Amino acid sequence: MRLFGWRARIFAAVMMSSAALLVLPGVSARADAPGELIAAAAAPDGFRGMSGGAIVDYWTTRSNGEPVKASGALFVPPGPAPAGGWPIMAYDHGTAGLGPACGGQTDTTHLSRPMEDNVLQYFLGKGFAVVAPDYLGSGRFDTGPHPYLELRTEATATIDLVKAARQARPELSRTWAVTGFSQGGHSALGTGYIQRTEAPDLDFRGTIALDPASDIEKVAPLVGPYVPAIAGQAGDAVDGFVISMLAGLRATHPEIDLDANYLSPRGREILDQASSLCFKDIMKIAGGSSIGELLSRPLNDDRFTTAFNDYLAVPTSGYDAPILLLLNTNDITVPSPLHAALAAQFAANGVDFQTVVGTGSHTQLNPQMWSAIDAFSARILATPTKS
């Protein structure tokens, strides 16, 4: 009897330990797992010019895997969902800044973005539920400076919002796509690439990217203390982009010790100031400075280029869904030669993509581009959605 009792106690202990490892279907092993919903609250009627909006808080991760809270907006078309549920279009926004509330996608109080709102309304009218992430650190949670143009966290913030939105609204389908302009185009391309491994259970249909930031890592080795100032507002904007990228790189790649190895005292001072600001204010503190003044040495050594490539390089092969690439030849924010380089790399690597070229300025949409978006959206919706 004593032997049986001893064995029974061991058996019971083993079973209890094993039970702790069991995960029921559809139930996360961790409350802070990527894509887990924290809360969804109704937005005021008319938010972003639409009804039925919601603010979604959810878990995502930093690029080092650390769980962190994030936020985004959700809009669902009125009426009953179609068979299979509402397909989802994720919208990735353009450059906004590094601090909380700079993203504006969940700002219900004062920020107006008519062009963005028109895009959200367009896809809602086509029959998509729309989600719009704030990105890590630029929404409702102060989690440190937004890692500007960090491809992985842009993408995972987007993918994890799609997952959380489906928990908040079960009538959303597994079918989804992503669109983005400028920084958002960079993010959308990253999302289209990373979803293969981060959301293989979802039904991803494709990517629309307008004037995406790309190939910046190829320019970095040319930059150093010798770079002169660029006059005027255009120069302030370029400096603002560089400051934002360096601030994000400093926060996410401490191993390269940007402060000690690459930044001048003036550069450290400006990055410290910029790390909680929105982009217009970053441009103000950049005014009168040059990129060269920020640096103590050229950015052409292997240590920097390896970290910078890891941080922001857009993959040029390995996509498993089509891409609509919309490019403007008169773009000076992301210079058009960088657009041409991206398209050439896609073509050389056999990526399934279509390019529509316009002669407008940065993120300007012409009628041909809208027609291509119409056709791309129709192709997504032509195949039944998956529940």
PEKA-V202970 format. One record per helix or strand of 2 or more residues. SS is the DSSP state (h for helix, s for strand). FROM is the first residue (numbers start at 1). TO is the last residue. If there is no record, write none. Layout:
# PEKA-V202970
ss = {SS & SS}
from = {FROM & FROM}
to = {TO & TO}
This chain:
# PEKA-V202970
ss = {h & s & h & s & s & s & h & s & h & s & h & s & h & h & h & h & h & h & h & h & s & h & s & h}
from = {2 & 37 & 47 & 53 & 67 & 86 & 114 & 128 & 151 & 172 & 183 & 203 & 217 & 232 & 254 & 258 & 265 & 279 & 291 & 302 & 323 & 336 & 353 & 367}
to = {19 & 42 & 49 & 61 & 75 & 92 & 125 & 133 & 168 & 181 & 198 & 210 & 220 & 252 & 256 & 261 & 274 & 286 & 294 & 312 & 328 & 348 & 358 & 382}
